[in-house]
């Protein structure tokens, strides 16, 4: 029995070393995934904030033009009331 145990010991030690390498590799991958997830979560609000700022800027640029067009439309409807009632606006 002692001979069998000695033969199994190096094989078990090799298997243990291989499992430890696999475990370390998986642990490293998991750490990398957590880091990437945290970076992604930090970037998303920044991207959304920038898009929101751009949209707000574009809206503020369009508002004066919208008001001008509304005023022109009202002036045309006031000057020509028959078209305003016919639905041709």
Helices and strands as residue ranges (DSSP letters): H 2-79, H 81-86
